[in-house]
Amino acid sequence: MEIIELFGVPGSGKTKATLEIYRTFEKSGKKCILLRENEYEKLPVLNRKKYMYRVFKFKNLRILFKLLFDNLLYRGVEYNNGNIKGRLKILLRQIMYLEIYSDIKLKNNYDILISDQGVLQELSGYLLESEKLYPWLDVFLKKIRKMNTGVKFVYLSRSIDQVKVNISKRNRKTAEMDFFDGSTLNKYLTDYNQILEDIYVKNSNKRDFIRLNKLLNGGVS
């Protein structure tokens, strides 16, 4: 099973891209499933509930304790305001993603799993607070690469002006950034965009980091 995990700043078009990716590979005969529901069209989506309990399997205890320890010591300063509970929920979801990505039954039933909110996207938000958190990103990327599965991290880059236009059209308030004033939002998006660009440049020589147009033109293995 191929895993396609999108990453980009909020408003870069990840949710719409999942629909485009799904339709492209469906036409080529691939059986696809989404990790999360698509708000534009009803498509097959994974039931994640059973994976939530797998987070607490014995093999995950070591990383769970380290997550707890690091988050109790760390205090965010600018964007997530030291919300330990929120950060722990995000990090626990990363372990859930690892369980999903390594599920043999899922691999046997589908050709492609498409995610617009996966390991890289969620952990990259931590880097807005401190570069000391970069090792967490490396920990999860290394674990994914060790799995016996294909993975592609697909980067969606957009100008900040276009991103702000897209965000203004959304009718939802589900994240802290939805309550930022204009200047804070602009700084947040600029900082976030720079981090994602740095991550992509750092990994652009690796086969699993590509841009959307290359994925759609080159297909999957």
C-alpha positions as CSV (number, residue, x, y, z in Angstrom):
1,M,0.0,0.0,0.0
2,E,1.2,3.5,-0.9
3,I,0.8,6.2,1.7
4,I,0.4,9.8,0.4
5,E,0.7,12.3,3.2
6,L,0.2,16.0,2.2
7,F,1.8,18.9,4.0
8,G,1.5,22.7,3.6
9,V,0.4,25.7,5.5
10,P,-3.3,26.1,6.4
11,G,-5.2,27.3,3.4
12,S,-2.7,25.7,0.9
13,G,-5.3,23.4,-0.5
14,K,-4.5,20.1,1.1
15,T,-8.2,19.0,1.4
16,K,-9.0,19.8,-2.2
17,A,-5.8,18.1,-3.2
18,T,-6.9,14.8,-1.6
19,L,-9.9,14.8,-3.9
20,E,-7.7,15.5,-6.9
21,I,-5.3,12.7,-5.9
22,Y,-8.2,10.3,-5.2
23,R,-9.8,10.9,-8.6
24,T,-6.5,10.7,-10.5
25,F,-5.5,7.3,-9.1
26,E,-9.0,5.9,-9.1
27,K,-9.1,6.4,-12.8
28,S,-5.9,4.3,-13.1
29,G,-7.5,1.4,-11.3
30,K,-6.1,2.0,-7.8
31,K,-8.3,1.3,-4.8
32,C,-8.0,4.4,-2.6
33,I,-9.1,5.4,0.9
34,L,-8.8,8.7,2.8
35,L,-7.5,9.0,6.3
36,R,-10.0,11.8,7.1
37,E,-13.3,12.8,5.6
38,N,-13.2,15.2,2.6
39,E,-15.5,18.2,3.0
40,Y,-16.0,18.6,-0.7
41,E,-17.2,15.1,-1.6
42,K,-18.1,11.9,0.2
43,L,-15.4,9.4,-0.4
44,P,-14.3,6.2,1.3
45,V,-12.8,7.1,4.6
46,L,-10.9,5.0,7.2
47,N,-12.5,4.2,10.5
48,R,-9.8,5.3,12.9
49,K,-11.5,4.4,16.2
50,K,-9.9,0.9,16.4
51,Y,-6.5,2.4,16.0
52,M,-6.8,4.8,18.9
53,Y,-6.6,1.9,21.3
54,R,-3.5,0.5,19.6
55,V,-1.6,3.6,20.7
56,F,-1.2,2.0,24.2
57,K,0.3,-1.3,23.0
58,F,3.4,-2.5,24.9
59,K,5.7,-1.7,22.0
60,N,4.6,2.0,22.1
61,L,5.2,2.4,25.9
62,R,8.7,3.7,25.6
63,I,7.8,6.5,23.1
64,L,4.7,7.3,25.1
65,F,6.6,7.9,28.3
66,K,9.1,10.0,26.5
67,L,6.3,12.1,24.9
68,L,4.8,12.6,28.4
69,F,8.2,13.6,29.9
70,D,9.2,16.0,27.1
71,N,5.8,17.7,27.1
72,L,5.6,18.2,30.8
73,L,9.0,20.0,30.7
74,Y,8.3,22.0,27.5
75,R,6.4,25.3,27.5
76,G,5.2,26.8,24.3
77,V,5.7,30.6,24.0
78,E,4.1,32.1,21.0
79,Y,1.5,30.1,19.2
80,N,0.2,27.2,21.3
81,N,0.7,28.9,24.7
82,G,2.0,25.8,26.5
83,N,-1.2,23.8,26.1
84,I,0.2,20.5,27.3
85,K,-3.1,18.6,26.8
86,G,-3.4,19.8,23.2
87,R,0.2,18.9,22.3
88,L,-0.1,15.4,23.9
89,K,-3.2,14.7,21.8
90,I,-1.4,15.7,18.7
91,L,1.6,13.5,19.6
92,L,-0.5,10.5,20.5
93,R,-2.2,10.8,17.1
94,Q,1.3,10.4,15.5
95,I,1.6,6.9,17.2
96,M,-1.9,6.2,15.9
97,Y,-0.8,7.1,12.4
98,L,2.1,4.6,12.7
99,E,-0.3,1.9,13.7
100,I,-2.5,2.7,10.7
101,Y,0.4,2.8,8.3
102,S,1.7,-0.6,9.5
103,D,-1.7,-2.4,9.4
104,I,-1.4,-5.5,7.3
105,K,-5.2,-5.8,6.7
106,L,-5.3,-2.3,5.4
107,K,-2.4,-2.9,3.1
108,N,-4.1,-6.0,1.7
109,N,-7.4,-4.1,1.1
110,Y,-6.2,-0.8,-0.5
111,D,-3.6,0.4,-2.9
112,I,-3.4,4.0,-1.6
113,L,-4.0,5.7,1.7
114,I,-4.4,9.5,1.3
115,S,-3.9,11.8,4.3
116,D,-4.2,15.6,4.4
117,Q,-3.3,15.8,8.1
118,G,-0.6,13.3,9.0
119,V,2.7,12.9,10.9
120,L,4.7,15.6,9.2
121,Q,1.9,18.2,9.0
122,E,1.0,18.0,12.6
123,L,4.5,17.8,14.0
124,S,5.8,20.6,11.8
125,G,3.5,23.0,13.8
126,Y,5.7,22.3,16.9
127,L,8.7,23.8,15.2
128,L,7.0,27.2,15.3
129,E,7.7,27.1,19.0
130,S,11.3,25.8,19.2
131,E,13.9,24.2,16.9
132,K,14.7,21.9,19.9
133,L,11.6,19.9,18.8
134,Y,13.1,19.0,15.4
135,P,14.2,15.6,16.8
136,W,10.6,14.5,17.2
137,L,10.0,15.0,13.5
138,D,13.0,12.8,12.8
139,V,11.9,10.1,15.2
140,F,8.6,9.6,13.4
141,L,10.0,10.0,9.9
142,K,12.6,7.3,10.7
143,K,9.9,5.0,12.1
144,I,7.7,5.4,8.9
145,R,10.7,4.8,6.6
146,K,11.5,1.5,8.4
147,M,8.0,0.2,7.7
148,N,7.5,-2.3,4.9
149,T,5.3,0.2,2.9
150,G,5.6,3.0,0.4
151,V,5.3,6.6,1.5
152,K,5.3,9.9,-0.2
153,F,5.3,13.3,1.6
154,V,3.7,15.7,-0.8
155,Y,4.5,19.4,-0.4
156,L,1.8,22.0,-1.3
157,S,3.4,25.4,-1.5
158,R,1.3,28.6,-2.0
159,S,1.9,32.3,-1.6
160,I,0.9,33.8,1.7
161,D,-1.5,36.1,-0.1
162,Q,-3.3,33.2,-1.8
163,V,-3.3,31.2,1.5
164,K,-5.0,34.2,3.3
165,V,-7.6,34.4,0.6
166,N,-8.4,30.7,1.0
167,I,-8.6,31.0,4.7
168,S,-11.0,33.9,4.5
169,K,-13.4,31.7,2.5
170,R,-13.5,29.0,5.2
171,N,-16.6,28.9,7.4
172,R,-15.1,27.2,10.5
173,K,-13.2,28.0,13.7
174,T,-11.5,24.8,14.8
175,A,-7.9,25.9,15.5
176,E,-6.2,28.6,17.5
177,M,-5.1,30.3,14.2
178,D,-8.8,30.9,13.4
179,F,-8.9,33.4,16.2
180,F,-5.7,35.3,15.4
181,D,-5.9,39.0,14.5
182,G,-4.6,40.0,11.0
183,S,-0.9,40.8,12.0
184,T,-0.6,37.6,14.1
185,L,-2.1,35.5,11.4
186,N,0.3,36.9,8.8
187,K,3.3,36.2,11.0
188,Y,2.1,32.7,11.8
189,L,1.6,31.8,8.2
190,T,5.0,33.4,7.2
191,D,6.8,31.5,10.0
192,Y,5.0,28.3,9.3
193,N,5.7,28.6,5.5
194,Q,9.4,29.1,6.2
195,I,9.6,26.0,8.4
196,L,7.8,23.8,5.8
197,E,10.0,25.1,3.0
198,D,13.1,24.3,5.1
199,I,11.8,20.8,5.8
200,Y,11.2,20.3,2.1
201,V,14.5,21.7,1.0
202,K,16.3,19.5,3.6
203,N,14.6,16.4,2.3
204,S,14.1,17.2,-1.4
205,N,17.0,14.9,-2.4
206,K,15.0,12.0,-0.9
207,R,12.6,10.0,-3.1
208,D,9.7,10.2,-0.6
209,F,9.5,14.0,-0.6
210,I,7.9,15.4,-3.7
211,R,5.5,18.2,-4.9
212,L,1.9,17.6,-6.0
213,N,2.4,18.0,-9.7
214,K,5.2,15.4,-9.7
215,L,2.9,13.0,-7.9
216,L,0.1,13.5,-10.3
217,N,2.3,13.2,-13.3
218,G,4.5,10.4,-12.1
219,G,2.0,8.3,-10.3
220,V,2.8,5.9,-7.5
221,S,4.8,2.7,-7.5
